[in-house]
Amino acid sequence: MCYDLSFKTSLQSIHDIFPGIIQDDQFQIHPDKSAHIVAHSFGEHPIVMRNREDGLMHLKLMEWGCIPFYTKDEAAFMKQRIMMLNARSERILGDTSSYWFKIRNRRCLIPVTGIFEHRKVTGITKKVPYFIYQKTNNTEPSNPNPQTQPSPFFLPGLYSVAELPNLQTGELEKRWTFTLITRAANSLMQQIHNDGENKWRMPLFLPDDLRNQWLEPELSTEALQSILNYELPASQLDCWPVYTIRSSKPRPDGLTKTDPFVWEGLPALEI
């Protein structure tokens, strides 16, 4: 699955890709703080969506980890929420009893500059984290320059809106939440995400044409299934190993979580 993202850029980069997008909330992005976004914190992230009322593109803060619209007791649901961070692409149309099928038409895009995934390597005690990004027209492949970050790209997701009482005021308020869609891994991601209960999975990476189609309001079931079946070729991804990301301790070299790190004895990937 995918529980670690990076968005090390500015909000303006989203506006540049989607001219005229309406920003619903007043907020700023701090690239240093968003260099590593952890799913299990259920934090807010700017999400691109097509508003159902005006049909226009909107940029809205949502919490990572869907809360179903029928939820009445948030505290009772919290133990289940960890299961709502990712949605398997196979279940969105293939399992009509799933929550993902119910919200299949609430589609959104998650802006990122990369993701992190961990590789198990014999002889290395800890799993080795990798920074992985999707190549775009503005991206220099295999160029892990600390001063040059990859261009933003967008991962498809689904969003949910629940009305829950504010714990301080008791008044009902809308809670906007999202999930990230995953699929079976391609040949590169199989080598990296090679261990654990959810091994051999990756986000549903999409090229620009399918990315834009994902937000079309009148998307047919056949077109939706075609997008969900799409596998991005391994050649369209690039990556490099980084220092341990799930630690509060700073890197010994003083660089950021997205910068390359040399692990002794790490075998090269077959690319």
MOZI-V763376 format. One record per backbone hydrogen bond with DSSP energy under -0.5 kcal/mol. CO is the residue of the C=O (numbers start at 1). NH is the residue of the N-H. E is the energy in kcal/mol with one decimal. If there is no record, write none. Layout:
co=CO nh=NH e=E
co=CO nh=NH e=E
This chain:
co=3 nh=39 e=-2.7
co=4 nh=116 e=-2.3
co=5 nh=37 e=-3.3
co=6 nh=113 e=-3.4
co=6 nh=114 e=-1.3
co=7 nh=9 e=-1.3
co=10 nh=13 e=-1.0
co=11 nh=14 e=-1.2
co=11 nh=15 e=-1.6
co=12 nh=16 e=-2.3
co=13 nh=17 e=-1.2
co=14 nh=18 e=-2.4
co=18 nh=21 e=-1.9
co=21 nh=23 e=-0.6
co=22 nh=24 e=-0.8
co=22 nh=59 e=-3.1
co=25 nh=27 e=-0.8
co=29 nh=31 e=-0.7
co=30 nh=33 e=-1.0
co=30 nh=34 e=-2.1
co=32 nh=35 e=-0.7
co=33 nh=36 e=-0.5
co=34 nh=7 e=-2.8
co=36 nh=38 e=-0.5
co=37 nh=5 e=-2.4
co=37 nh=39 e=-0.5
co=38 nh=41 e=-1.4
co=38 nh=43 e=-0.6
co=39 nh=42 e=-2.4
co=43 nh=64 e=-2.4
co=45 nh=62 e=-2.1
co=46 nh=111 e=-0.7
co=47 nh=60 e=-2.7
co=48 nh=109 e=-2.5
co=49 nh=51 e=-0.7
co=49 nh=58 e=-3.4
co=51 nh=55 e=-1.8
co=56 nh=51 e=-2.9
co=57 nh=22 e=-2.6
co=58 nh=49 e=-2.4
co=58 nh=60 e=-0.5
co=59 nh=24 e=-2.4
co=59 nh=25 e=-0.7
co=60 nh=47 e=-2.8
co=62 nh=45 e=-2.4
co=63 nh=65 e=-0.5
co=63 nh=178 e=-2.5
co=66 nh=68 e=-0.5
co=68 nh=71 e=-1.9
co=69 nh=163 e=-0.5
co=72 nh=74 e=-0.6
co=73 nh=77 e=-1.2
co=74 nh=78 e=-1.1
co=75 nh=78 e=-0.5
co=77 nh=80 e=-1.6
co=77 nh=81 e=-1.2
co=78 nh=82 e=-0.6
co=80 nh=83 e=-1.8
co=81 nh=84 e=-2.1
co=82 nh=85 e=-0.8
co=84 nh=66 e=-1.8
co=85 nh=180 e=-2.2
co=87 nh=182 e=-2.4
co=88 nh=91 e=-1.6
co=88 nh=92 e=-0.8
co=89 nh=92 e=-0.7
co=89 nh=93 e=-0.6
co=90 nh=94 e=-0.7
co=91 nh=95 e=-1.4
co=95 nh=98 e=-1.9
co=98 nh=102 e=-1.2
co=99 nh=103 e=-1.6
co=101 nh=104 e=-1.1
co=103 nh=106 e=-2.2
co=105 nh=107 e=-1.1
co=106 nh=159 e=-2.3
co=107 nh=50 e=-0.6
co=108 nh=157 e=-2.5
co=109 nh=48 e=-2.5
co=109 nh=111 e=-0.6
co=110 nh=155 e=-2.5
co=112 nh=153 e=-2.9
co=114 nh=6 e=-2.3
co=115 nh=132 e=-2.9
co=117 nh=130 e=-3.0
co=119 nh=121 e=-0.5
co=119 nh=128 e=-2.9
co=121 nh=124 e=-2.0
co=123 nh=125 e=-0.5
co=127 nh=129 e=-0.6
co=128 nh=119 e=-2.5
co=129 nh=242 e=-2.6
co=130 nh=117 e=-1.7
co=130 nh=132 e=-0.6
co=131 nh=240 e=-1.6
co=132 nh=115 e=-2.7
co=133 nh=238 e=-2.4
co=136 nh=139 e=-1.7
co=139 nh=141 e=-0.8
co=140 nh=143 e=-0.8
co=143 nh=145 e=-2.9
co=144 nh=146 e=-0.6
co=145 nh=148 e=-2.2
co=147 nh=149 e=-0.5
co=153 nh=112 e=-2.7
co=155 nh=110 e=-3.1
co=156 nh=181 e=-1.9
co=157 nh=108 e=-2.3
co=158 nh=179 e=-2.5
co=160 nh=177 e=-2.5
co=162 nh=164 e=-0.7
co=162 nh=175 e=-3.1
co=164 nh=173 e=-2.3
co=166 nh=170 e=-3.0
co=171 nh=166 e=-3.0
co=173 nh=164 e=-2.3
co=174 nh=176 e=-0.6
co=175 nh=162 e=-2.0
co=175 nh=177 e=-0.5
co=176 nh=63 e=-2.5
co=177 nh=160 e=-2.8
co=178 nh=65 e=-3.2
co=179 nh=158 e=-1.5
co=180 nh=87 e=-2.6
co=181 nh=204 e=-2.3
co=182 nh=89 e=-3.0
co=183 nh=202 e=-2.2
co=186 nh=190 e=-2.1
co=187 nh=191 e=-0.8
co=188 nh=191 e=-0.7
co=188 nh=192 e=-1.2
co=189 nh=193 e=-2.7
co=192 nh=194 e=-1.8
co=193 nh=200 e=-3.2
co=196 nh=199 e=-1.5
co=200 nh=185 e=-2.2
co=202 nh=183 e=-2.9
co=203 nh=205 e=-1.7
co=204 nh=156 e=-0.9
co=207 nh=211 e=-2.5
co=208 nh=212 e=-2.3
co=209 nh=213 e=-1.9
co=210 nh=214 e=-2.1
co=211 nh=215 e=-0.5
co=212 nh=215 e=-0.9
co=213 nh=216 e=-1.9
co=216 nh=219 e=-0.9
co=220 nh=224 e=-2.6
co=221 nh=225 e=-2.5
co=222 nh=226 e=-2.0
co=223 nh=227 e=-1.9
co=224 nh=228 e=-2.3
co=225 nh=229 e=-1.5
co=227 nh=230 e=-1.4
co=230 nh=232 e=-0.5
co=233 nh=236 e=-2.0
co=234 nh=237 e=-1.8
co=236 nh=135 e=-2.6
co=238 nh=133 e=-2.7
co=240 nh=131 e=-2.8
co=241 nh=261 e=-2.2
co=245 nh=247 e=-1.5
co=251 nh=254 e=-1.2
co=256 nh=259 e=-1.2
co=259 nh=243 e=-0.5
co=261 nh=263 e=-0.7
co=262 nh=264 e=-0.6
co=263 nh=266 e=-1.7
co=265 nh=267 e=-0.6
co=269 nh=271 e=-1.0
